[in-house]
């Protein structure tokens, strides 16, 4: 896998602050859009019909002072635009080991491509979001016209192809990048549906190679990105796209 300039930055960030585990609630809200694009026509479990969604990275405002790059995890819920109380959860505890490992491998193989500051990065971020929703909602590693996350004939087809390419790489063999995660949940559907509430978010922090073999989810680890990347001006969220 080709190394990206942003990779060196993320590796350095990972050494700046020690991660801590905490169940203390934080006040969180989404603060803007960054890499990504509209899907044109897509069906998510948040509503029964096709809609035009923004898919891609976003930034979070955490406790009024810290920003972090994140992907939406919950295709059942909308992003909050006002401060809401969030807790941290583990991927395995919410999704089970199989889906949690799918998510980890998706990040290992494809997350770095979503951070490129060009059209390729925007396309990759949108496709990555679709792949993540497919894993969370359906877990069959195939984005198509079936399941809870469904494409239509009008869905932006290059995003569908890119998303399925990312899903096809999930074969139990991780790529060269490894991450720890902070999973912010709102206490409603918790990334698995059943009740509507506020969007849940996943923040990834790249691990140095020496630590990758012992990687575990650490609540609070996403704050490393918050400290170093919050000022880069990269904004994003998942929301229904407004008409031009």
Secondary structure, 3 states (H helix, E strand, C coil): CCCCHHHHHHHHHCCCCCCCCCCCCEEEEEEEEEEEEECCCEECCCCCCCECEEEEEEEEEECCCEEEEEEECCCCCECCCCCEEEEEECHHHHHCHHHHHHHHHHHHHHHHHHHCCCHHHHHHHHHHHHHHHHHHHCCCCCCECCCCCEECCCCCHHHHHHHHHHHHCCCCCCCCCCEEEEEEECCCCCCCCCCCCECCEEEEEECCHHHHCCCCCCCCCCHHHHHHHHHHCCEECCEECCCC
